[in-house]
Amino acid sequence: MPTLRSATLSPAPAATPSPTAATTPRSAKRRLTPRRAADSADSAQFTAPHTSPLAGAGPMGTPKMLSASPKSSRKRLYGDLVAAEKPRWNPRDPAQMQAVKEALHVATVPSCGVVCRDDEQRRVLEFCKACVEQERAGSLYVCGCPGTGKTLSINKVKERVSRWADEMGLDTPDELSINCTNLGSTSDIFSKILAKFQVRKKASGKLSPLQQLQSMFSHKESAPRRMLLVVVDEMDYLITRDRAVLHDLFMLTTHQFSRCILIGIANAIDLADRFLPKLESLNCKPLVITFRAYSKDQISNIINHRLKALDYDVFEPLAIEFCARKVAAASGDMRKALGVCRSAVEVFESRLQDSSKQGFGVVTFDHMDTALSKVFKPVVVNSILCLPQHQQMVLCALANTFQHCKKKATTLGELNKSYIEICRSSQVPAVGMLEFSNMCMILSDQGYLKLGQSKEDKLRRVTLQIDISDITFAFKDSRFFQKCLEQPKF
């Protein structure tokens, strides 16, 4: 292959296209490699820096065949990997806004299925398949923090078990879902199970529903033919109210002719320490599957899957990532993440109504930050916002007093001076000293400050009992109290 140096030293031919270049198709020229170019008689024309085989090739003799527009080069480089952007949504359209809120609602079951719980669903499905195929009873305990997809995953598994049984030609198990919080008494759970088996003839004598079930599962003649998949949600209610009912419930699966497939769902993740030893001694230890809290990547993935059904972009990616990181660090509760996203949409909607801008736009990082502040602010912040205005101004005076000094206490007189100065600058009439003392006593009873008396000078001392950061955070969205907090210390 001729080098750049040899091509430069060689005499340049006339700038007339050769017959080969004139007859070669345009696509073939693009596929021409340097080796093939060197083998041709016109190879020097492509290596010489100041000559061009085509007229009007552009500056510095760049061949026209090598130029391409940015759009075509991008399309050639990435092809189908470049996804087309979704159209912009119009939040002023009530139908579009309602569709967004419904997609982010906790009660909405996503059409894409349960995301990020494939391993847990697989284990539950394998357990149910083994019980149905072998016609034997079994118990399973599903635990995890709130908002980790336990109930939704079990409901999906129930649908898959029914489809699998139909495909395999097996008897489809009956299904029974019980929420323990809806029970009048804990023992009513056995009545619901007994009614599902559709017992035509009750047992002789005055037997309780539990005793009837135990008798039914102890004899082959009375045992039902079809399996019953019992899903008991909110099992924490049984754990706290009546542990004997919990033990009897799991023991139903230990009888020889039992037809119960029991799946318990609860938020208590310390079952191994409190209940498994007892259940193991009763020979009814269940299989335990724990649903861990969602990570930030899982939360982002779930939110994006819910919004995928929409034909437009609603959030900027940074806003979703910020929400996912905050919720994952706090609790990993997916329900709280969906609530924050809905709140961010409402913040965006309210600001849009107050402005004269066009209806197009997306939920930004600032909207999400405002929504997260409302959800994750401390309890003391809510209580501060519920105080009367003058009591809030007293807290501002305390914050001004202790913000720039190392003292942790002040006198009631100094606090009153700071309070009066705040009222004067804010053009709010100040209350008298007696009413001011009563306000401080009320704040002391509520735990915001502490009143005491010095033994030395017998002056009443005031100590702040809450963090100054809580006061500043509570008033960060109020211009009035921001001015109060900017007052100098007296």
ABEGO torsion letter per residue (X at the ends): XBBAAAAAABBBBBBBBBAAAAABBAAAAAABBAAAAAABAAAAAAABAABBABBGAEBGGBBAAABBBAAAAAAAAAEAABBBBBBBBBAABAAAAAAAAAAABAABBBAAEBBGAAAAAAAAAAAAAAAAAAGBBBBBBBBEBBGAGAAAAAAAAAAAAAAAAAAAGBBBBBBBBBBAAABABAAAAAAAAAAAAGBABBBBEBBBAAAAAAAAAABAAABBABBBBBBBBGAAAAAAABAAAAAAAAAAAABAABABBBBBBBABAAAAAAAAAAAAAAGABBBBBBBBBBBAAAAAAAAAAAAAABABBABBAAAAAAAAAAAAAAAGBAAAAAAAAAAAAAAAAAAAAABABBABEBBBAAAAAAAAAAAABBAAAAAAAABBAAAAAAAAAAAAAAAABABABBBAAAAAAAAAAAAAAAGBBBBBAAAAAAAAAAAAAAGABBBBBBAAAGBBBBBBABBAAAAAAAAAABAAAAAAAABBBX
